């Protein structure tokens, strides 16, 4: 099977940065389930929780016209912060489905 590696990046902050993240902060999701945050940086657990349910779908091909194929912006639930994340596909990877659960 083939899946995409992803990068989730802070695209903009329209309010005040409560969690201490900055535009450009990101994490990478590779090999289906390997989450990597750059050395010395962090990613807010609440922002992560907001985008996490969509990542498995963004790793796979979706039918043309599916909203997930067109939309790549996701918002943190904190109304004071209004942090917006962009999910980008960074590469395509072939994996053996029997290696995954």
ChimeraX attribute file (.defattr): number of C-alpha atoms within 10 A of each C-alpha:
attribute: neighborCount
match mode: 1-to-1
recipient: residues
	/A:1	9
	/A:2	14
	/A:3	20
	/A:4	23
	/A:5	22
	/A:6	23
	/A:7	21
	/A:8	24
	/A:9	20
	/A:10	24
	/A:11	19
	/A:12	16
	/A:13	18
	/A:14	12
	/A:15	12
	/A:16	12
	/A:17	15
	/A:18	12
	/A:19	15
	/A:20	10
	/A:21	17
	/A:22	16
	/A:23	14
	/A:24	13
	/A:25	16
	/A:26	21
	/A:27	20
	/A:28	19
	/A:29	20
	/A:30	19
	/A:31	15
	/A:32	17
	/A:33	12
	/A:34	9
	/A:35	12
	/A:36	12
	/A:37	13
	/A:38	11
	/A:39	6
	/A:40	5
	/A:41	12
	/A:42	14
	/A:43	19
	/A:44	12
	/A:45	11
	/A:46	13
	/A:47	20
	/A:48	15
	/A:49	12
	/A:50	15
	/A:51	17
	/A:52	14
	/A:53	10
	/A:54	14
	/A:55	18
	/A:56	14
	/A:57	14
	/A:58	20
	/A:59	21
	/A:60	16
	/A:61	12
	/A:62	12
	/A:63	9
	/A:64	9
	/A:65	8
	/A:66	9
	/A:67	10
	/A:68	15
	/A:69	14
	/A:70	9
	/A:71	11
	/A:72	15
	/A:73	16
	/A:74	19
	/A:75	20
	/A:76	21
	/A:77	14
	/A:78	15
	/A:79	11
	/A:80	13
	/A:81	17
	/A:82	17
	/A:83	25
	/A:84	18
	/A:85	26
	/A:86	18
	/A:87	22
	/A:88	17
	/A:89	17
	/A:90	13
	/A:91	12
	/A:92	15
	/A:93	14
	/A:94	10
	/A:95	13
	/A:96	8
	/A:97	9
	/A:98	7
	/A:99	6
	/A:100	9
	/A:101	4
